[in-house]
Amino acid sequence: MIAAVLLAVPAEGRAQARGWLARDKVLHFGASFGVASLGYAIGADLFECVPCRIGLGAGMALVAGGGKELADLAGLGDADLRDFLADLVGLALGVVLAWAIDVAVAGSVDLFAARRGAVHRALSARGGQGPPRPRPTP
């Protein structure tokens, strides 16, 4: 849906949008910001692992912004590196803000909770014992 809105910008509007703070760049930033934040929120519901949440948000925004620029390169619009850079800035700030809200709401977010959970499950399977330890030499 976002791609359809961005593709609907008239050609003359795209031709005028060359400055760093042009309306087109703000739209790219805003769309990527929203997609990245939404992706992080979806990831928070699906994953315990914070890097997985960040990856989902960043990946969704990268696919949306990169896909739009690839469509422009294919002749469906006016490709501009600054559009993609605005996408990347929106992606970064969207994920960072979503992570900060996650930390504020959850109190603290453990970056490696999933890894620790896997270790805990492995230890439980061994009867609570850790890996065998070498015996000290006399």
Secondary structure, 3 states (H helix, E strand, C coil): CHHHHHHCCCHHHHHHCCCCCCHHHHHHHHHHHHHHHHHHHHHHHHCCCHHHHHHHHHHHHHHHHHHHHHHHHHHHCCCCHHHHHHHHHHHHHHHHHHHHHHHHHHCCCCCCHHHHHHHHHHHHHCCCCCCCCCCCCC
